[in-house]
Amino acid sequence: MDDYDPRDFYDEVEAQFADEMEAMEAMGHFQGKEDVETPGYMVSDEMLKRAMEEEAMLAKNKENQAPNPDPIESQLQSLTDSLRLDRTAPVNTADTPDPTIEFSFMKSSSLSSPAPLQIRNSFDKKSVGNQGAASHKRTSSGEGLFGEDLEIVGEQDLGKRSKTDRESEKVYTRVPDGDFIRINTDTQRVYLKVKPYIEKVTVDNTSNSFLAQPFQYLKSQVMRDYREKKAEVEAAISRIRSHVVPAAGSGDSKGDPRNPEEFQKSELWVDDYMPTKYVDLLSDDGVNRSVLHWLKLWDGVVFGTKMRDKAPVEKPKWQSQEDWLRYQRFQEPDYDERGFPFKKAILVAGPPGLGKTTLAHIAAKHAGYNVVEMNASDDRSAAQFGEAIENSVRMTGVLNKDNKPNCLIIDEIDGAGAPAIQVLVKVLTAGTKFSKISEGDKKKKKERRLRRPIICICNDPWGIALRDLRKVATVITVPPTQSARLATRLKTICTVEQLTADMASLLFLCEKTDNDIRSSLNTLQFLKANKEPLSMVKLKGMDVGMKDKQQSLFKFWSVIFTQPKTKGNALQRLTDTQRHDQKRLSELMSLVGGTGELDKQVDGIHENLLLLKIREANFNKLTESLDWFTFYDSVDRAIRSTTSFELYTYLMYVPVAFNLQFAQVHPPKITIPAKQRELRQKQQEVEDMVDMIKRESLVQARLGLSCQSLTTELSSYLTRLICPIFRPVNIQLYSEKEKQSKEDLLTLMTCYDLQFVQHRSTEGLSQYVLEPDLYSLTRFSGVQEVKQLPYSVKQMLAREVDLKRIGAGGVEPSKPQNVPKEESTKVPKIDFTKEPTPVNFLSKVVSNKDAFARKKEAYVQKLRTFYKFNEGFSNAVRKPVKMSSFF
Amino acid sequence: MALWVDKHRPKSLSQLDYHKPLAQHLKKLVNSGDFPHLLVYGPSGAGKKTRIMCLLREIYGAGVEKLRIEHHSFNTPSNKKIEISTIASNYHIMVNPSDAGIYDRVVIQDLIKTIAQTNQLDSEKMREFKVVVLTDADRLTKDAQHALRRTMEKYMSKCRVIMCTNSISKMIPAIRSRCLGIRISAPNQEEMTSVLNLTCRKEGINLPPELAERIIAQSERNMRRALLMCETCKVQQYPLSPDQTVDDPDWMTFVKQTAMKIIEEQSPKRLLDIRSRLYELLAHCIPPETIFRTLADELVKHCDGTLQKKVIQAAANYEHKLQLGSRPIYYLEAFVARFMAMYKGFIQDAIMDFDDFDFDES
């Protein structure tokens, strides 16, 4: 009782409500009312009335039930008007809070209002049984928790009174000095001393004076006190009304109105009006609840409270996806077998200025944690990160006087490096089935599970570094704050700060800052410094509150191709055309600058331009606009080559020009520009191929071989040249001429290192493909493809080329070469640069060597056998062959 | 020796078939013992490299024909490794710096320095200097050209630079002034006929004069292309007949089709179609200048006198701008759009005139 802080109680009650959405909403509604305090009083008044009635009934019951009714009651009843009992008795009177003090607390908690009355009543019960019992009844009907406590206290006190000596100081067995009241019981006669009434009237407001007062009087007094107080602290109360309590000194100095000028100098409004309570949060209710709900999942582990089972949710009738998702969420278990929440961290994501950090702090405090924050300003290397987590989560600080468990809040987690996040993930998964620790490690030491909640805050949950974290954490995205809600809050702050502002301009400010709480507050504070009333015109003319916002490219393109919506009627539009155009231009310019990546912007415009429905009789507009591209490209090149970035200003006009020329009423469908990249890729492929041909072809052919000549001339003709007309007969049956053309072809192919390579197509057919694929260089859509050789000829050629490459085919160029050949890298070992003698190996060698040498030479030559595995087989031509027959 | 182009390439200055006075000049130049840096320019297929090789042979003798392929690797300032293959003999090295892309400056600096720093082994027999042949010099970046200009002077005693380029307009004036420019013009019709006939005689083939004429017409005075066409004709149908088809390069067929499409219809939709065709051409690494020229030539065929001038002017204008830019598609497309506008206007005017005429008569 002594150390019971009604605020804690309040929090607890609220937390309970928070778990159940409906209850919470009702609560929010209740709290959201203009007058928080009054209902509290109203309720207790009603309660009192009800209690009075009950009191009478109870009294009757007691009379009926009790064998010997207490005579004290009736006697005391008669005395209440004139007398006051001495309340200096040690029985819990000293602890009774002063009603006025208590009332000041009621700002924060309407529900705590019955507390002072209860305590007073507990005394009533002892001394003035009838009234005490009734009052007690009243309190218990109001608040179960308090009522129970009081009953115990009351009973104990009664027991003590009859026995101890201490109490006999006040309750006398003998006749005391001065005025007294005699009380007879069955066994004893006692006397109560009566003190003069006047003395007590002077200490009217102190603790023990109102017992003897009539209820009406007490009530009016309390009301008067309250009104006085209210008048006194009006500024503060107005803050309280809007649930904004000054952050500094929220615990004690509630009452004093702050001098606005003073703290304007010292502090930012953002800090000043930061919410301190859960209900004050501006962020989306759903998000707040989710975060708190998740925190509450830890109660079992952290506080050892019994976890509540989920209320069974009825299976929805597939009405909406939302229903289904909620059902799903309720279906899946939150806890694992040991009562730990499955997701040991929560990732709160959203753009800046939505109050994510505030939410995390308040939710954690609300759930009874001591907040340990870690942000980008801390050292966040992997090792440091791990240590910090260890310190804050697994230990309790010595200096933590509240002895509350820690809750780690990692702010700006997307700024931490990937290794640091890996450490975090490891901590989160430790001891669970997600843990990646191998079996051996597990045996050595059992990993301890994380026992404290971790809240992570980031702007972009889809960062690559956060990928692993997303899997093991609950991800909650904070939606933008509603303009109306933010504007209302701003309005209240304006009232407190004595800044005149109308709702419309505040709404405009919200819009301008994209509902960024921080930014709008800062802007307001800045405006306040001007000491002028806030107005729409002024806001419009200001650059403050404008964020340097990044637009997505898609949005950019659709804006470029869409006409801005004009307000007002046609006449107005006509008159403001010039102003309107200027505005449009400046808007577009800021859009271009804000989006960045000008080259991508222009690329996108280029690709999408011709997809638009352009109705134009002559081509003038289109021609002109296409010239803009050439302008862009030339200037861009100039910027790059001479690094004269001052020219960049002019490039910004390029997208604007397209908007002015081609903007349509309806936003068109935008496609991602890919053509330029595709082009570069294809060009690269071709260049690679050209490179390969250059590298592999023989040196004589290299002379006329450049990228240009290859792509524009050689490829076209080479593909035709390697396709002479061959009769589809066996190679042995070729005529001399055909053999000659075959030889020419083979020379040509080796010269450019062309080869037919067997490939198996997806349909399972094998085919010979030219490598490098010159055909791809000549293939154009709509142009008839170059005729290719039939399969059998390709096969024959492939074999012949292989043989020729190996050099054992004996297909030497018939004419003596007057230019010595240089070998390409693939052709092994035969040095054409020397005299041609060793090349024609059989006939010429024979002539100038003796028999043995010849044999040896022949043997050495014979040993150069090559085998080639041809894919596929047929049993039809399979026959056993001796190894020697290959030589 | 595979292709006729390579097989029948003249080996020495005296063997050259056309531009004989030039050959004489070169011969004299070489015989005088020394020669300046050279800038050989002319259209492709005119015989620039052939003449350079002949010149080298004149200087160093048959030794320059012992070619080998060398691979050089360079480290860029950003520590990227680039590799370049060169064709070299003991006396000269032939390199295409544009293979290194934007790092051609490094190639120029390193390569020429290494060459200049090594002396000829046998300087009594040979010349004191070695020769660096830079092919595709017009594709050198400005940086590389600036790197070259000082090097050319500094190492004059050890090495000579012969640059081979299609157009000197892309060479910086500093380079041009340091070199002796040698223009190799494309051979005229008679010269080409004689070369074709000579080649066919060497190959033992009878070339009908009508076919030769057509080949020359289609080759656009490009000797290499003419020879390739001739050889292709031979492969496709041996006893050559006068009415045999001569294949254009495939891309050229494609450009001609594109031109037809432009003439057929002028609309944004058609322009989109043309754009994808232009992309296809560019993807095949066909130089944009070539596309420009071919396309303009084809389009002009369908215009009358006044429009022709305008079209050619527009083409020249856009091609010039193309040299200043880096994304050829923009210029090609802008040119096509411009042509469409002009052509459409022209046709509409013609119809209006016709209508007016009708009206007057009635």
Interface residues (C-beta under 8 A of the other chain):
Chain A: H606 L610 L611 L612 I614 E616 N618 F619 N620 L622 T623 L626 D627 F629 T630 Y632 D633 S634 D636 R637 A638 R640 S641 K675 Q676 E678 L679 K682 Q683 V686 E687 V690 D691 K694 R695 L698 V699 Q700 A701 R702 L703 G704 S706 C707 Q708 S709 T711 T712 E713 L714 S715 S716 Y717 R720 L721 C723 P724 I725 K737 S741 D744 T747 L748 C751 Y752 L777 T778 R779 F780 S781 G782 V783 V786 Q817 V819 P820 E822 S824 T833
Chain B: M1 A2 L3 V5 D6 R9 S44 G45 K49 M53 E65 K66 L67 R68 I69 S85 I87 N96 D99 T135 D136 K142 N222 R224 R225 L228 M229 E231 T232 V235 Q236 Q237 Y238 D247 D248 P249 D250 W251 T253 F254 Q257 Q266 P268 K269 L271 L272 R275 R277 Y279 E280 L281 L282 A283 H284 C285 I286 P287 T290 Y318 K321 L324 G325 S326 R327 I329 Y330 Y331 E333 A334 A337 R338 M340 A341 K344 G345 Q348
